[in-house]
Amino acid sequence: MTYLWIKSFHLLFVIAWMATVFYLPRILVNIAEASDEVAVKARLVLMGRRLYRFGHNMFGLAFLFGLTLWQGWRLFPGSLPNFGEAHWLHAKLALVVVLFGYFIWSGRLLKRSEQGGALPSSKTLRIMNELPVFVLLGIIFLVIAKPF
């Protein structure tokens, strides 16, 4: 039962973090398109800053629960599985690192915009906004299929 609770909390915080991964670049698109509207841009930057902070908190909690799932068999012998040589898990973690790097990149673009720096074009940001979907699909496939 402990395993299911930990897994449920991990999934909850992953979903919350993924919402920020998907929405923060959308805020950047809106900032890029509102370049001459100072009040709108300031509001969007504030929303982005709050969302980015929220995303970091959700990632941290998802990471802690995920770490407990991964190494929890040492903490709770007999109640959590030992993943041992789960190579699918290593591939999943690599994709999570890619998503986290994307999230950090989005946050740096937000900070650059806040300091008056230029953003990529809204078209480029829209394209970049779609890329995490494919990475997430890879993660989901690895977790469900455990192909290796």
C-alpha positions as CSV (number, residue, x, y, z in Angstrom):
1,M,0.0,0.0,0.0
2,T,2.9,2.4,0.7
3,Y,4.2,1.9,-2.8
4,L,0.8,2.9,-4.3
5,W,0.7,6.1,-2.2
6,I,4.2,7.1,-3.1
7,K,3.6,6.3,-6.8
8,S,0.3,8.4,-6.7
9,F,2.0,11.4,-5.2
10,H,4.9,11.1,-7.7
11,L,2.4,11.1,-10.5
12,L,0.4,14.0,-9.1
13,F,3.5,16.2,-8.9
14,V,4.8,15.1,-12.3
15,I,1.4,16.2,-13.8
16,A,1.6,19.5,-12.0
17,W,5.2,20.1,-13.2
18,M,4.3,19.1,-16.8
19,A,1.6,21.7,-16.7
20,T,4.2,24.3,-16.1
21,V,6.5,22.8,-18.8
22,F,3.7,23.2,-21.3
23,Y,2.4,26.6,-20.1
24,L,5.5,28.6,-19.5
25,P,6.6,28.7,-23.2
26,R,3.0,29.7,-24.0
27,I,3.5,32.7,-21.7
28,L,6.7,33.5,-23.5
29,V,4.8,33.5,-26.8
30,N,2.4,36.0,-25.4
31,I,5.3,38.2,-24.1
32,A,6.9,38.1,-27.5
33,E,3.6,39.2,-29.1
34,A,3.0,42.0,-26.5
35,S,6.3,43.7,-27.0
36,D,4.9,47.3,-27.1
37,E,2.2,46.8,-24.4
38,V,4.1,47.4,-21.2
39,A,1.3,46.7,-18.7
40,V,0.4,43.4,-20.5
41,K,4.0,42.3,-20.7
42,A,4.6,43.1,-17.0
43,R,1.6,41.0,-16.0
44,L,2.7,38.1,-18.2
45,V,6.2,38.3,-16.7
46,L,4.8,38.2,-13.2
47,M,2.6,35.2,-14.2
48,G,5.6,33.5,-15.7
49,R,7.8,34.1,-12.7
50,R,5.1,32.6,-10.3
51,L,4.6,29.7,-12.6
52,Y,8.3,29.0,-12.9
53,R,8.6,29.0,-9.1
54,F,5.6,26.7,-8.8
55,G,7.2,24.4,-11.4
56,H,10.4,24.2,-9.5
57,N,8.5,23.2,-6.4
58,M,6.5,20.6,-8.2
59,F,9.6,19.2,-9.9
60,G,11.3,18.9,-6.5
61,L,8.4,17.0,-5.0
62,A,8.1,14.8,-8.0
63,F,11.9,14.1,-7.8
64,L,11.7,13.2,-4.1
65,F,8.8,10.8,-4.6
66,G,10.5,9.4,-7.7
67,L,13.7,8.9,-5.9
68,T,11.8,7.1,-3.1
69,L,10.2,4.8,-5.7
70,W,13.6,4.1,-7.3
71,Q,15.6,3.6,-4.2
72,G,12.8,3.1,-1.7
73,W,13.3,-0.6,-1.4
74,R,16.3,0.2,0.7
75,L,14.2,2.4,3.0
76,F,11.0,0.3,3.1
77,P,12.2,-3.4,2.6
78,G,9.4,-5.6,1.4
79,S,7.0,-2.8,0.6
80,L,8.6,-1.3,-2.5
81,P,10.0,-3.1,-5.6
82,N,13.7,-3.2,-6.4
83,F,14.1,-2.0,-10.0
84,G,17.6,-3.5,-10.2
85,E,18.8,-3.5,-13.8
86,A,15.9,-1.5,-15.2
87,H,17.5,0.0,-18.3
88,W,14.2,1.5,-19.3
89,L,14.4,3.6,-16.1
90,H,17.8,5.0,-17.1
91,A,16.4,6.0,-20.5
92,K,13.4,7.6,-18.8
93,L,15.6,9.5,-16.4
94,A,17.7,10.8,-19.3
95,L,14.5,12.1,-21.0
96,V,13.4,13.7,-17.7
97,V,16.8,15.5,-17.6
98,V,16.1,16.8,-21.2
99,L,12.7,18.1,-20.0
100,F,14.2,19.7,-17.0
101,G,16.8,21.4,-19.2
102,Y,14.0,22.7,-21.4
103,F,12.2,24.0,-18.3
104,I,15.4,25.8,-17.2
105,W,15.9,27.2,-20.7
106,S,12.3,28.5,-20.6
107,G,13.0,30.2,-17.3
108,R,16.1,31.8,-18.6
109,L,14.2,33.2,-21.5
110,L,11.6,34.6,-19.1
111,K,14.4,36.2,-17.0
112,R,16.0,37.6,-20.2
113,S,12.6,39.1,-21.2
114,E,12.2,40.6,-17.7
115,Q,15.5,42.3,-18.0
116,G,14.6,43.8,-21.4
117,G,16.4,41.2,-23.6
118,A,15.0,39.9,-26.8
119,L,13.1,36.7,-27.1
120,P,13.1,34.4,-30.2
121,S,10.2,35.0,-32.6
122,S,6.8,34.0,-31.5
123,K,6.8,31.4,-34.3
124,T,10.0,29.8,-33.0
125,L,8.6,29.8,-29.4
126,R,5.4,28.2,-30.7
127,I,7.4,25.4,-32.3
128,M,9.6,25.0,-29.2
129,N,6.3,24.8,-27.2
130,E,5.4,21.6,-29.0
131,L,8.7,19.7,-28.5
132,P,8.1,18.6,-24.8
133,V,5.0,16.6,-26.0
134,F,7.3,14.2,-27.9
135,V,9.7,13.9,-25.0
136,L,6.8,13.2,-22.6
137,L,5.4,10.6,-25.0
138,G,8.8,8.8,-24.9
139,I,8.8,8.9,-21.1
140,I,5.2,7.5,-21.0
141,F,6.1,4.7,-23.4
142,L,9.2,3.7,-21.4
143,V,7.3,3.6,-18.2
144,I,4.4,1.6,-19.6
145,A,6.2,-0.8,-22.0
146,K,9.5,-1.2,-20.1
147,P,11.0,-2.3,-23.4
148,F,14.5,-3.1,-22.0
